[in-house]
Amino acid sequence: MSSTTTFCAIELRGVSAGYDGIEVLHNIDLSVPAGQVLAVLGPNGAGKSTLLSVLAGLLKPNAGDLVLGGRTMTGADPSVLARKGLCLIPEGRGVFPNLTVSENLWLCTNRGSTKVRVEERAFRVFPRLGERRTQLAGSLSGGEQQMLALSRALVTDPAILLLDELSMGLAPMVVADLYRSVGEVAATGVTVVVVEQFVRTVEGIADRGIALIGGRVALDGPIAEITPELHSAYFASHKEQS
Ligand code: ATP
């Protein structure tokens, strides 16, 4: 695909961003074509979550622009971006532990969908949630909570899904299951940006990967091609840190 002819769902142009005057991301250029699955990889503290916060409009860049579907949206309220189809699942799942599975899903009916319809859609993708519909979300396993978080996102029909370390604290088989579902969603044309520390968790679904090292894009390419380079880049950055 040529980047000049591809419609980009979401882009960062020359973005620098950080916290309290400390710059974490330095001059990031990134474009994600519509329907692509991009993996943002990198070691602890590289700035991956910060990058997602900028993409979701939660953190305003100090320099550069956030562009959504060709329109500059820098500084737009996150709720405006959400109405344009941007949906972030933050690290730590974001489900309401004291509500049941069904009640968590019913909160997503604000865009006109009925309770029955949101349940149907969620339980089709994750039948296990259907079996647990009356159970409190806080009593679900980590993997099931992540399924619920994903379901809550999916029933809002996102155009762009931003996922922060879906795999955190979960067994490899559960992670593989979750990413299989993410792959199915991506196959319907949803643009997906996934943050993960390790490439093996996403190599089955990501079209392309970037490696963030020290807040800069150190590698950018098809996931299979950057994997070997990634290992040496991690090594180098760990050596620098130790
Ligand atoms: P991890 O995999 O550990 O979550 P990451 O690559 O996602 O790492 P970030 O969470 O983006 O990295 O953090 C990048 C840097 O920004 C770190 O030095 C971190 O301490 C700092 N940082 C992150 N969030 C904040 C915040 N809210 N306020 C101040 N500094 C922050």
Boltz pocket constraint, residues with backbone or C-beta under 6 A from the ligand:
constraints:
  - pocket:
      binder: B
      contacts: [[A, 19], [A, 24], [A, 42], [A, 43], [A, 44], [A, 45], [A, 46], [A, 47], [A, 48], [A, 49], [A, 50], [A, 51], [A, 197]]
      max_distance: 6.0
